[in-house]
């Protein structure tokens, strides 16, 4: 069984390769752009059959160079929400995805792809319906534009097309992402270097550190992708989050207390950590005013209706596991 994973050296892509390997699937063609060469580390311990640069892959795939391909897990994209070059973003995220979709339909290849909760933007309802889609940046729009194409294609699709609107994913193999890495990753580094974790102060009617996101553990993201891989009759666009909104304070407190535990020190309450200066709040950045989601929470109705009953880790469970994994690899 031949599988293609785009963005294979990236965060979610490499974890999907790992998940496929765990099933004994190694005939995997990895596609990425290794201009940022240190991303190779995400593939070192994984088994793939070939690697292609994204600049040649899409044309090769359209021409059928890879023979029979069961499925493409399309994770490759520019995920920088602060990227303002709309021409680049639409070419990289929309146009290449549409080219891939057309080729996959022509070859009878299933397509499982990464969308984003950024498609909802300023909405307060996170349900996979057009009336709730209000992206705040060109990244979110690039993802929405492809979702709209998928919606038009689905009624006559020749094979499975499943898109996943990822919420705030965190976990191993994201170290290359710089400022776009998860808050948990940044909190660990802040605490190690400065003995303190910093969060945004009061903003949008939320008390300091109480802005909320739907934080989803990477192992859960992989599990849901593979559930759909196991159910080729399930197509559509689906939220992929936990269905819970938790405050950034929960992430910070779990990071600090897990690191304290690893150092043989007792856990403290949030108030105690703030009083001790181990969690601190900074003024909300002017550059993010009006462009920041203070609350996200995936509506899982459509995912559950499809039959996926996967149980998602809480912030406390997933973040503690992540901190321990980072500590073990340090």
C-alpha positions in Angstrom: 0.0 0.0 0.0 1.5 3.3 -1.1 0.8 6.5 0.8 1.9 10.1 0.1 2.4 12.6 3.0 3.0 16.2 2.0 4.6 18.4 4.7 6.1 15.1 5.8 9.0 16.8 7.6 6.7 19.2 9.4 4.9 18.8 12.7 1.7 17.0 11.9 3.1 15.4 8.7 6.0 13.7 10.5 3.7 12.5 13.3 1.4 11.0 10.7 4.3 9.2 9.1 5.1 7.9 12.6 1.5 6.7 13.0 1.6 4.9 9.7 4.9 3.3 10.5 3.3 2.0 13.8 0.9 0.1 11.6 3.7 -1.4 9.5 3.1 1.0 6.6 6.5 2.1 5.2 5.8 2.6 1.5 5.4 6.3 2.1 6.5 9.0 -0.3 7.5 12.0 1.8 7.0 15.5 0.2 8.3 18.7 1.7 10.6 21.7 1.3 13.8 21.3 3.2 15.1 24.8 2.6 14.9 24.9 6.4 17.3 21.9 6.6 16.9 21.2 10.3 13.4 19.7 9.7 15.2 16.6 8.5 15.4 15.6 12.2 11.7 14.9 12.2 12.2 12.1 9.6 15.4 10.5 11.0 13.7 7.8 13.1 10.9 7.1 10.5 10.7 4.8 7.6 9.8 6.2 4.1 10.3 4.8 0.6 11.1 8.1 -1.1 11.4 11.8 -0.7 10.5 14.6 -3.1 10.7 18.3 -3.0 7.3 20.0 -3.3 8.5 21.9 -6.3 8.5 18.8 -8.5 5.9 16.6 -6.6 2.6 18.1 -7.8 3.5 17.8 -11.5 4.8 14.3 -11.1 1.7 13.2 -9.2 -0.6 14.7 -11.8 1.2 12.7 -14.5 0.8 9.5 -12.5 4.5 8.9 -11.9 4.0 7.1 -8.6 1.7 4.4 -9.8 -1.3 3.3 -7.6 -1.4 5.5 -4.5 -4.0 4.6 -1.9 -4.2 8.0 -0.2 -2.5 11.4 0.1 -2.3 13.0 3.6 -1.9 16.6 2.5 -0.4 18.5 5.4 2.0 20.8 3.4 1.2 24.5 3.7 2.4 27.9 5.0 0.9 28.0 8.5 2.2 31.4 9.5 -0.8 33.4 10.5 1.3 36.6 10.4 2.3 36.1 6.8 0.8 39.0 4.9 1.9 38.1 1.3 -1.4 37.1 -0.1 -0.1 36.0 -3.5 2.4 33.6 -1.8 -0.2 32.3 0.6 -2.9 31.6 -2.0 -0.4 30.0 -4.4 1.1 27.8 -1.6 -2.0 26.9 0.3 -4.8 27.1 -2.2 -3.5 26.6 -5.8 -1.3 23.6 -5.0 -4.1 22.0 -3.0 -6.6 22.4 -5.9 -4.0 20.9 -8.3 -3.6 18.0 -5.9 -7.4 17.5 -5.5 -7.9 17.4 -9.3 -5.1 14.9 -9.8 -6.3 12.7 -6.9 -9.8 12.6 -8.3 -8.4 11.7 -11.8 -6.3 8.9 -10.3 -8.9 7.5 -7.8 -6.6 8.5 -4.9 -8.2 9.4 -1.5 -7.3 12.8 -0.1 -7.2 13.6 3.6 -6.0 17.1 4.1 -5.3 19.8 6.7 -7.7 22.7 6.9 -7.7 25.0 9.9 -9.9 26.6 12.7 -8.5 29.9 11.3 -11.4 29.6 8.8 -13.7 30.7 11.6 -11.7 33.8 12.6 -13.9 36.3 14.4 -16.8 33.9 14.7 -18.1 32.8 18.1 -19.5 29.5 16.7 -17.2 26.9 15.5 -19.4 24.7 13.3 -18.5 23.6 9.7 -21.1 25.9 8.0 -20.5 29.0 5.8 -22.3 31.4 8.1 -19.7 30.9 10.8 -16.6 31.3 8.6 -15.0 34.7 9.1 -11.2 34.4 8.7 -9.1 37.2 10.2 -6.1 36.8 8.0 -5.1 35.6 4.5 -3.9 32.2 5.9 -7.4 31.5 7.2 -8.8 32.7 3.9 -6.5 30.4 1.9 -7.8 27.4 3.9 -11.4 28.5 3.5 -11.1 28.9 -0.2 -9.9 25.3 -0.7 -12.7 24.1 1.7 -15.2 25.8 -0.6 -13.8 24.0 -3.6 -14.0 20.7 -1.7 -17.7 21.4 -0.9 -18.5 21.9 -4.6 -16.6 18.7 -5.6 -17.9 16.4 -2.8 -21.4 15.6 -4.4 -19.7 14.0 -7.4 -16.4 12.9 -5.9 -14.9 9.7 -7.2 -13.3 8.8 -3.9 -12.9 10.0 -0.3 -12.1 13.6 0.4 -11.8 14.5 4.1 -10.6 17.8 5.4 -9.8 18.5 9.1 -10.0 21.9 10.7 -7.2 21.7 13.2 -7.5 23.7 16.3 -4.5 24.4 18.5 -2.3 21.3 18.0 0.7 20.7 20.3 3.2 17.9 20.8 6.6 16.5 19.7 8.2 17.3 16.4 7.2 21.0 16.3 10.6 22.4 17.4 11.4 23.8 13.9 8.3 26.1 13.9 9.8 29.0 15.7 7.2 31.5 16.9 4.4 29.4 15.3 5.2 26.5 17.7 2.6 25.8 20.4 2.3 27.8 23.6 3.3 24.7 25.6 6.6 24.5 23.7 7.3 28.1 24.3 6.3 27.9 27.9 8.8 25.0 28.5 11.6 27.1 26.9 10.7 30.2 28.8 10.7 28.4 32.1 14.0 26.6 31.5 15.8 29.8 30.5 14.0 32.4 32.7 12.3 30.5 35.5 9.0 32.0 34.4 6.2 31.6 31.9 4.5 34.7 30.5 0.9 35.0 29.3 -1.1 37.8 27.9 -2.9 40.0 30.4 -6.5 41.1 30.3 -8.0 41.5 26.8 -11.3 41.0 25.1 -13.3 40.8 28.3 -11.1 38.0 29.6 -9.0 38.2 32.8 -5.2 37.7 32.5 -4.4 34.3 31.1 -8.1 33.4 30.8 -8.4 33.6 27.0 -9.4 30.2 25.9 -8.5 27.8 23.1 -9.3 24.3 22.1 -5.9 22.7 22.6 -5.5 19.3 20.9 -2.8 16.7 21.6 -0.9 15.6 18.5 -1.6 11.9 19.1 -5.3 12.6 19.0 -4.9 14.4 15.6 -3.1 11.4 14.2 -5.7 9.0 15.6 -8.6 10.9 14.0 -6.7 11.0 10.6 -6.1 7.3 10.8 -9.8 6.6 11.7 -10.9 8.3 8.5 -8.2 6.4 6.6 -9.8 3.2 8.0 -13.3 4.5 6.9 -12.9 5.4 3.2 -16.7 5.9 2.9 -16.5 9.0 5.2 -16.0 12.3 3.4 -16.5 15.9 4.3 -15.0 18.8 6.3 -14.7 18.1 10.0 -13.5 20.0 13.1 -10.5 18.4 14.8 -10.3 19.7 18.3 -11.3 18.3 21.7 -14.7 20.1 21.9 -13.4 21.8 25.1 -12.1 25.3 25.6 -9.4 25.7 28.2 -7.6 28.9 29.4 -3.9 29.5 28.7 -3.5 29.5 32.5 -4.2 25.7 32.4 -1.3 25.2 29.9 1.1 27.4 31.9 0.2 25.8 35.2 0.6 22.3 33.8 3.9 23.1 32.2 5.4 24.7 35.4 4.1 22.0 37.7 5.3 19.2 35.5 8.8 20.7 35.4 8.7 21.3 39.1 7.7 17.6 39.6 10.6 16.5 37.4 12.9 18.7 39.6 11.5 17.1 42.8 9.5 20.2 43.8 5.9 20.3 44.8 3.0 21.4 42.6 1.5 24.9 43.3 -1.8 26.5 42.7 -2.1 29.1 39.9 -2.3 31.9 42.6 0.8 30.5 44.2 2.7 30.3 40.9 1.8 33.9 40.1 2.8 35.1 43.6 6.1 33.2 43.2 6.7 34.9 39.9 6.8 31.6 38.0 3.8 32.7 35.9 3.6 36.4 34.9 1.3 38.5 32.7 2.3 41.0 30.0 0.3 43.7 28.3 -1.7 42.5 25.3 0.3 43.4 22.1 -1.1 46.2 20.0 -0.2 44.3 16.8 -2.7 41.6 17.7 -5.6 43.9 18.7 -8.6 42.9 16.5 -6.8 39.9 15.0 -6.8 37.5 17.9 -9.2 34.7 18.8 -10.0 34.9 22.5 -12.1 31.8 22.5 -12.1 28.7 20.3 -14.0 25.5 20.9 -14.6 22.9 18.2 -18.2 21.7 17.6 -17.7 18.0 17.3 -21.3 17.2 16.1 -20.3 16.4 12.6 -17.3 14.3 13.6 -19.5 12.3 16.0 -22.2 11.9 13.4 -19.6 10.4 11.1 -19.1 7.7 13.7 -15.7 8.8 15.1 -16.0 8.4 18.9 -12.3 9.1 19.7 -11.7 10.3 23.2 -9.4 13.4 23.4 -6.8 14.2 26.0 -7.3 17.2 28.3 -4.8 20.0 28.4 -3.5 18.6 31.7 -3.0 15.1 30.3 -1.5 16.1 27.0 0.7 18.9 28.2 2.1 16.9 31.0 3.0 14.1 28.6 4.5 16.6 26.2 6.7 18.3 28.9 8.0 14.9 29.9 8.8 14.0 26.3 10.7 17.3 25.9 12.6 16.7 29.1 13.5 13.2 28.0 14.9 14.5 24.7 16.8 17.5 26.2 
